[in-house]
Amino acid sequence: MSRSRTGGHSPFERLRTRFDRDDLECPKCGYDDADGRWLVETTGGRIQYRHLCPSCGHVRRRTFRLGGE
């Protein structure tokens, strides 16, 4: 795991930490997944964060494309 000059994790890890802290309430059913986590996958050209609501099964995705596509 890389660390930035400020001593933190990479920007992508910090973003996932923010999602884990601030965005675990399902917009479909309102369930607050206080113990949940966002999963992250990368293909090199994109980074996708995903959260599955354990109550209703709704999947939320946040995708960031890298580069000049």
N, C-alpha and C positions, 0 to 999 in steps of 0.2 A: 504494500500500500504506500502510495506516495504521500508526502506531506508538503504543504505549501510553505513558503517563507514565513508565514505568520504562525506556523506551528500546527495548523489544522490539517484536515484531510483534503483530498482533491475537491474541486468545486462540485463534481457529480455526487460524491459521498456526502458533502454538506447539504446538497439539495435533497437527497433521500432522507437525511436526518430531519430536515425541516418538514418534509411530507409526513414522516413518522410522528413528529411532534404535533403538527398543526392540521393535518388533513386526513383523518381516519373516520370521519362520519360519512356514512353512505348517503348520497344524494337521492337515491331511489326509495329507501325504506326508513332512513333516519337513524339506523343503528350506529352507535358509537363504539368502534372497535378499539378500545383503549389499549389492548395488548397486541394489536396488529402491527404489521410492517408492510411497507411497499417493497416489492421485488424489483430488481433492476437487471436488464439484459442489454447487451450491446452487440452490434454486428460490425462495428468499426465505423460505419457511415451514419449510424443513428444510435441513440440511447433511449430505451423505453422503460418507464416506470409503470408498475402494475399493482393494483390492490384489489383483492377479492373480498367482497363482503361475506362474512361467515353466516350472516342471518338470511340474506335473500339470494346470494350467489352473483350479484351484480359485479361486473368487472370494470374497473376504471383504468384508463391508460393515459399516460402523458408521454408523448414522443418528441424528442429533440433530434433534429437532423444536424449533422456536422458537415462542415465544408461548404463549398459554394454551389451546391446543386440547385 
